[in-house]
Amino acid sequence: MNIEKARELYSAYYERVQTDASAAENDPLALVLARDPEIRADYEQFEQAMAQLDTLADEEILIPNDLHARIQARLDDDAKVIKPAASFWTSSKFAVAGLVAAGIIFATIQLRPGQSGGALQSGIGFRTSTGNVPERSVPEPMVCRSTSTGVSLEFKPSKDHLVTVTDLSTNAYKSYEMKKDVPLTIPLENATDLAVCTEIKITGEPLKIVAVPGRTKESLSAGDGTLIDFGRALAGFYGVPVVVDAKASADPIRWKFQAGTAIDAATQALTTQTQKFVVEKNADGTLHISD
């Protein structure tokens, strides 16, 4: 018997051992385990894993009250279908136990808003700080300001929110809880040479994209693509942050950057679109594209 065939018998044998160890001695798998050290070692690992899973029933798992809101913050406007990986074990009991374990792992990774962190290996590094944030000059829940190492996202929410920031180059993300009238600042540091796009999702509001320039200005001056591609190209070529607060363009955007300013280049490229856009520039040079 090979190891793959033996694994198909693990679950039934394990349950027989738990209910009647003496009767399990006559199980065909018991004979295989006695004479095949490789299969015996593999089964012992399986047995240890199941013993750990069995203890889950005795542990109380606390579910956060805002779990639904946190999960909702990670959903895009378009539904994404995820094909689950095939289960290794054929027993329904073990499949359910695996799902429980996966749920605990998800909760451990996802539900840690506001955690400080250094720069990621590539792309955006997230840090969190609170302090006095100036009043917004425009009625928006987020202000993006240029810094020496990237950008600073500043919030002064009128109500409680959850904001999730995702680095689109690595899909790394962090979630932050915003409390009513409590200023929150999230610096985004781009440690790479190329511009990077981040997705900003605030509960109950449309997505925003922030393109953060890299450490060097990029030389590619022409191209075509989506509105996000265009924002990233602008940030990379002109070295200025770009906030995209608009619905995706129905038509491909084509651009050819020349000498001049970023706002002129953005205006020229977007005026050819059937969809109407508004391009604005903040005092620090940050561009804001809206519809």
Secondary structure, DSSP 8 states (H G I E B T S, - for coil): --HHHHHHHHHHHHHHHHH-HHHHTTSHHHHHHHH-HHHHHHHHHHHHHHHHHHGGGGS-----TTHHHHHHHT--SS---------S---HHHHHHHHHHHHHHHHHHHS-TT------SSSEEE--B-------SSS-S-EEEE-SSEEEEEE--SS-EEEEEEETTT--EEEEEE-TT--EEEEEEE-SSS-EEEEEEETTS--EEEEE--SS-----EEEE-HHHHHHHHHHHH---EEEES---SS-EEEE--SS-HHHHHHHHHTTSSS--EEEE-TTS-EEEE-
